[in-house]
């Protein structure tokens, strides 16, 4: 019975997102594209060392940040590990909240067939004039970079 309820819930979620369905075939490729091992500052924070100059990285659904982890149920924690590593442009502490899921896309790592959904987070910092939107992909693993407009924790 639990499996039936879970399956029906998943189908309802995917159907609800059908109106927003857009393929997000990232510039990084489909599926896992990670080339460098992930490092940690602590168990809740990734160590990010490489800045990108790609203004679409994380800001557009077609180039979502690939944190991975859905297969071992660490996807949501990996999203938080990434966001916890970010600082504002002048080293300000950031806050964030999850706006929701959106943007169905094809992935060989999907939990239901070959499909996944991106998570949209709103990120802000004290003194900032805007709340920025970042798209995160917990199904696929890619190299983790510091998005344009952010810096990262060093310790």
C-alpha atoms as one frame of an Amber mdcrd trajectory, in Angstrom:
protein
   0.000   0.000   0.000   2.863   2.382   0.847   4.418   1.751  -2.571   1.114
   2.556  -4.276   0.742   5.813  -2.341   4.368   6.766  -3.055   3.939   5.999
  -6.758   0.716   8.003  -6.972   2.318  10.923  -5.119   5.302  10.923  -7.468
   3.026  10.783 -10.508   0.978  13.706  -9.159   4.141  15.748  -8.563   5.406
  15.122 -12.078   1.984  15.914 -13.563   1.806  19.164 -11.576   5.135  20.240
 -13.027   4.163  19.357 -16.605   3.145  22.945 -17.311   6.683  24.082 -16.497
   8.374  21.177 -18.237  11.449  22.346 -20.065  14.368  20.174 -20.999  17.485
  21.150 -19.104  20.257  19.549 -21.076  23.094  21.316 -19.356  26.210  22.720
 -20.927  27.999  20.269 -18.660  26.423  17.278 -20.430  23.688  14.850 -19.469
  24.229  12.677 -16.411  27.351  12.596 -14.288  30.186  14.824 -15.534  32.314
  15.296 -12.399  36.050  15.241 -13.110  37.436  16.334  -9.725  36.825  14.811
  -6.293  34.586  16.712  -3.899  36.256  18.265  -0.853  34.587  19.265   2.415
  35.196  22.014   4.966  33.008  20.015   7.366  30.192  17.486   7.063  27.704
  20.264   6.196  29.837  22.370   3.835  31.641  21.696   0.572  35.020  23.284
  -0.070  34.665  25.317  -3.260  37.912  26.582  -4.767  37.256  27.306  -8.438
  35.338  30.359  -9.647  33.531  30.268 -12.952  33.088  33.171 -15.321  30.075
  31.450 -16.928  27.178  33.756 -16.047  24.666  30.958 -16.711  26.151  28.478
 -14.182  23.443  27.929 -11.595  21.390  30.874 -12.822  19.770  29.072 -15.748
  18.016  25.739 -15.618  19.999  24.536 -18.647  23.195  24.928 -16.601  22.093
  23.863 -13.129  24.622  23.118 -10.391  25.060  19.329 -10.303  25.440  18.334
  -6.649  24.268  14.717  -7.071  23.240  12.408  -4.262  19.691  11.374  -5.165
  20.657   7.710  -5.500  21.913   7.498  -1.906  19.375   9.948  -0.430  22.004
  12.643   0.158  20.681  14.954  -2.582  18.979  17.531  -0.322  21.984  17.536
   2.033  24.337  18.009  -0.934  22.282  21.012  -2.039  22.663  22.517   1.439
  26.388  21.658   1.517  26.835  23.651  -1.680  24.770  26.618  -0.504  26.487
  26.600   2.916  29.821  27.053   1.111  28.757  30.285  -0.575  29.434  33.823
   0.622  28.305  37.128  -0.852  30.557  39.070  -3.228  32.394  40.741  -0.329
  32.463  37.726   1.971  29.016  38.301   3.497  27.232  35.336   5.081  24.362
  34.210   2.880  20.901  32.969   3.691  18.780  30.817   1.428  15.454  29.088
   1.143  14.081  26.479  -1.214  11.462  27.962  -3.519  10.422  24.535  -4.823
  11.010  22.000  -7.571  10.618  22.728 -11.249  11.886  22.062 -14.686  11.686
  18.352 -15.546  14.723  17.086 -17.453  16.158  13.846 -18.797  18.843  12.088
 -16.767  20.050   8.499 -16.546  20.125   9.017 -12.755  16.405   9.733 -12.300
  14.562   7.894  -9.558  11.414   7.442 -11.677  12.489   6.468 -15.163  14.981
   8.780 -16.776  13.593  12.038 -15.395  14.540  14.455 -12.661  13.422  17.821
 -11.317  15.614  20.790 -10.480  15.363  22.549  -7.128  15.157  26.332  -7.167
  16.754  28.180  -4.247  16.599  31.882  -3.427  19.888  33.218  -2.018  20.419
  36.559  -0.281  22.886  38.348   2.015  22.781  41.333   4.336  23.270  44.563
   2.430  22.423  42.883  -0.866  19.900  44.582  -3.104  18.596  41.424  -4.733
  17.608  37.864  -3.984  19.298  35.599  -6.523  17.835  32.369  -7.886  20.035
  29.284  -8.224  19.015  26.005  -9.880  20.426  22.840  -8.302  20.391  19.303
  -9.712  20.570  16.550  -7.092  20.393  13.724  -9.632  23.650  14.272 -11.506
  27.180  14.965 -10.283  29.320  17.681 -11.856  32.305  19.785 -10.891  31.271
  22.243  -8.182  32.186  25.839  -8.989  31.666  29.229  -7.348  28.920  30.995
  -9.342  29.404  34.521 -10.678  28.562  37.073  -7.977  29.610  34.851  -5.071
  32.734  34.002  -3.117  33.237  30.899  -0.960  34.137  29.956   2.586  37.763
  29.026   3.078  37.417  27.461   6.515
